[in-house]
Amino acid sequence: MLLPFVTGFAIGGSLIVAIGAQNAFVLRQGIKREHVFAVSLFCAASDATLIALGVAGLGFLIEKVPGLITAVTIFGIVFLLAYGVMAARRAMAPGAMAVGQGAPLTLKAALSACAAFTFLNPHVYLDTVILVGSLAAGYAGQERWAYGMGAASASFVWFFGLGYGARVLTPLFAKPMAWRILDAIIACIMGMIALKLGLWMIRG
């Protein structure tokens, strides 16, 4: 039981630590100390749910309905570009906020953004439901679910570590310029991911 769990944890961790829109958002909320627990829990629980679906063998549904991924990709590109533009505007603003300044996101707005970053990214389905799910085929019974729990645990460790670990950066982000640099990086990340999704959709 331990080996499947560790294997799942390693695979899940290797997939989730890549720099992406979701991680950038969690990092920003962690630095601002806004709804950190709720945001981290939502992202981790979403991953765990998708992993459970993959381990249960539902990955074939996505593979059989290519139009579903296409629709998600289109909405994802639009959302990423919109969020990237907002981040770019914050980065270019001379009066960019410092910690404690600016209008905070409501819990509803923060969770809505999390949902969009999570479920409008087609790669999350390919990584969690299909990839993690397909690798679960090498296990049976309780070992199969131990593998899934390992992969899901990696998400919980990562998102809570990222959300609360971001607090150590608070002194750095006491300066407005640091926020402008972060928002510029976020804008670039959103734009590159949107471009990558667009090219992926065209080639697919």
C-alpha positions as CSV (number, residue, x, y, z in Angstrom):
1,M,0.0,0.0,0.0
2,L,2.9,2.4,0.8
3,L,4.6,2.0,-2.6
4,P,1.5,2.9,-4.7
5,F,0.8,5.9,-2.4
6,V,4.4,7.2,-2.8
7,T,4.2,6.6,-6.5
8,G,1.0,8.5,-6.8
9,F,2.4,11.3,-4.7
10,A,5.5,11.6,-6.8
11,I,3.5,11.6,-10.1
12,G,0.9,14.1,-8.8
13,G,3.6,16.3,-7.4
14,S,5.6,16.4,-10.6
15,L,2.5,17.4,-12.6
16,I,1.3,20.2,-10.3
17,V,4.5,22.1,-9.5
18,A,4.8,23.5,-13.0
19,I,4.3,27.3,-13.2
20,G,0.8,28.0,-14.3
21,A,-2.2,30.3,-14.0
22,Q,-3.7,28.4,-11.0
23,N,-0.4,28.5,-9.1
24,A,0.2,32.1,-9.8
25,F,-3.3,33.0,-8.5
26,V,-2.8,31.0,-5.3
27,L,0.6,32.7,-4.8
28,R,-0.9,36.1,-5.2
29,Q,-3.7,35.4,-2.8
30,G,-1.2,34.0,-0.3
31,I,1.0,37.1,-0.4
32,K,-2.2,39.3,0.0
33,R,-3.4,36.9,2.8
34,E,-6.9,36.8,1.3
35,H,-9.0,33.7,1.6
36,V,-5.9,31.6,1.6
37,F,-7.5,28.5,3.3
38,A,-10.6,28.6,1.1
39,V,-8.5,29.1,-2.1
40,S,-6.0,26.4,-1.2
41,L,-8.7,23.9,-0.2
42,F,-10.8,24.6,-3.4
43,C,-7.8,24.0,-5.7
44,A,-6.6,20.9,-3.8
45,A,-10.2,19.4,-3.5
46,S,-10.8,20.1,-7.2
47,D,-7.6,18.2,-8.2
48,A,-8.5,15.3,-5.8
49,T,-12.0,15.1,-7.4
50,L,-10.6,14.9,-10.9
51,I,-8.0,12.4,-9.8
52,A,-10.7,10.2,-8.3
53,L,-12.6,10.3,-11.5
54,G,-9.5,9.3,-13.4
55,V,-8.7,6.5,-11.0
56,A,-12.3,5.3,-11.3
57,G,-11.8,4.9,-15.0
58,L,-13.8,7.8,-16.4
59,G,-10.9,9.2,-18.5
60,F,-12.3,7.4,-21.6
61,L,-15.2,9.8,-21.6
62,I,-12.9,12.8,-22.3
63,E,-11.1,10.8,-25.0
64,K,-14.4,9.9,-26.6
65,V,-15.8,13.5,-26.6
66,P,-13.1,15.7,-28.2
67,G,-15.6,18.6,-28.6
68,L,-15.7,18.9,-24.8
69,I,-12.0,19.6,-24.6
70,T,-12.3,22.1,-27.5
71,A,-15.1,24.0,-25.7
72,V,-13.1,24.1,-22.5
73,T,-10.0,25.3,-24.4
74,I,-11.8,28.2,-26.0
75,F,-13.4,29.5,-22.8
76,G,-10.0,29.0,-21.1
77,I,-8.2,31.1,-23.6
78,V,-10.7,33.9,-23.3
79,F,-10.5,33.9,-19.5
80,L,-6.7,33.7,-19.4
81,L,-6.4,36.6,-21.8
82,A,-8.9,38.7,-19.8
83,Y,-7.1,38.0,-16.5
84,G,-3.8,38.7,-18.2
85,V,-4.9,42.1,-19.4
86,M,-6.1,43.0,-15.9
87,A,-2.7,42.0,-14.5
88,A,-0.9,43.9,-17.2
89,R,-3.0,47.0,-16.4
90,R,-2.1,46.7,-12.7
91,A,1.6,46.3,-13.6
92,M,1.6,49.5,-15.7
93,A,-0.2,51.5,-13.1
94,P,2.1,54.0,-11.4
95,G,0.1,53.7,-8.1
96,A,0.2,49.9,-8.1
97,M,-0.8,48.6,-4.7
98,A,1.3,47.5,-1.8
99,V,0.3,44.9,0.7
100,G,-2.9,45.9,2.5
101,Q,-3.9,48.3,-0.3
102,G,-6.3,48.0,-3.1
103,A,-9.8,46.4,-3.2
104,P,-9.7,42.9,-1.9
105,L,-11.4,40.0,-3.7
106,T,-14.6,38.7,-2.1
107,L,-14.6,35.0,-1.2
108,K,-17.1,34.4,-4.0
109,A,-14.9,36.2,-6.6
110,A,-11.8,34.4,-5.4
111,L,-13.4,31.0,-5.6
112,S,-14.9,31.8,-9.0
113,A,-11.4,32.7,-10.3
114,C,-10.1,29.4,-8.8
115,A,-12.9,27.5,-10.6
116,A,-12.1,29.2,-13.9
117,F,-8.3,28.6,-13.6
118,T,-9.0,24.9,-12.7
119,F,-11.8,23.8,-14.9
120,L,-11.2,26.0,-18.0
121,N,-7.8,24.5,-18.4
122,P,-8.0,21.5,-20.6
123,H,-4.6,20.2,-19.5
124,V,-6.0,19.7,-16.0
125,Y,-8.2,17.0,-17.4
126,L,-5.4,15.5,-19.5
127,D,-3.1,15.4,-16.5
128,T,-5.4,14.3,-13.7
129,V,-8.3,12.3,-15.3
130,I,-6.4,10.8,-18.2
131,L,-2.7,10.6,-17.3
132,V,-3.0,9.9,-13.6
133,G,-6.0,7.8,-14.2
134,S,-4.3,5.7,-16.9
135,L,-1.3,5.0,-14.7
136,A,-3.7,3.8,-12.1
137,A,-4.5,0.9,-14.4
138,G,-1.3,-0.8,-13.2
139,Y,-2.9,-1.3,-9.7
140,A,-5.9,-3.1,-8.5
141,G,-8.2,-3.0,-5.6
142,Q,-6.9,-1.1,-2.5
143,E,-3.6,-0.4,-4.2
144,R,-5.3,1.5,-7.0
145,W,-7.0,3.8,-4.5
146,A,-3.8,4.2,-2.4
147,Y,-2.2,5.4,-5.6
148,G,-5.0,7.9,-6.2
149,M,-4.8,9.1,-2.6
150,G,-1.1,9.7,-3.0
151,A,-1.7,11.8,-6.1
152,A,-4.4,13.8,-4.4
153,S,-2.3,14.3,-1.3
154,A,0.4,15.9,-3.4
155,S,-2.2,18.5,-4.4
156,F,-3.1,19.3,-0.8
157,V,0.5,19.6,0.3
158,W,1.4,21.8,-2.7
159,F,-1.5,24.2,-2.6
160,F,-1.5,24.7,1.2
161,G,2.3,25.0,1.1
162,L,2.1,27.5,-1.7
163,G,-0.7,29.5,-0.2
164,Y,0.7,29.8,3.3
165,G,4.3,29.7,2.3
166,A,3.8,32.8,0.3
167,R,3.6,34.8,3.5
168,V,7.4,34.7,3.8
169,L,7.5,37.0,0.8
170,T,5.3,39.6,2.5
171,P,8.2,41.9,3.4
172,L,9.4,41.9,-0.2
173,F,5.9,42.9,-1.4
174,A,5.6,45.8,1.0
175,K,7.0,47.8,-1.9
176,P,4.5,48.6,-4.8
177,M,7.2,47.9,-7.4
178,A,7.4,44.3,-6.3
179,W,3.6,44.0,-7.0
180,R,4.1,45.6,-10.4
181,I,6.8,43.0,-11.2
182,L,4.6,40.1,-10.0
183,D,1.6,41.3,-12.0
184,A,3.8,41.7,-15.1
185,I,5.0,38.1,-14.6
186,I,1.4,36.9,-14.1
187,A,0.3,38.7,-17.2
188,C,3.1,37.0,-19.2
189,I,2.2,33.6,-17.7
190,M,-1.5,34.1,-18.7
191,G,-0.6,35.2,-22.2
192,M,1.9,32.4,-22.8
193,I,-0.6,29.7,-21.5
194,A,-3.4,31.2,-23.7
195,L,-1.0,31.1,-26.7
196,K,0.0,27.6,-25.9
197,L,-3.6,26.5,-25.6
198,G,-4.4,28.1,-28.9
199,L,-1.5,26.4,-30.7
200,W,-2.4,23.1,-29.0
201,M,-6.0,23.4,-30.2
202,I,-5.0,24.3,-33.8
203,R,-2.6,21.4,-34.0
204,G,-5.0,19.0,-32.3
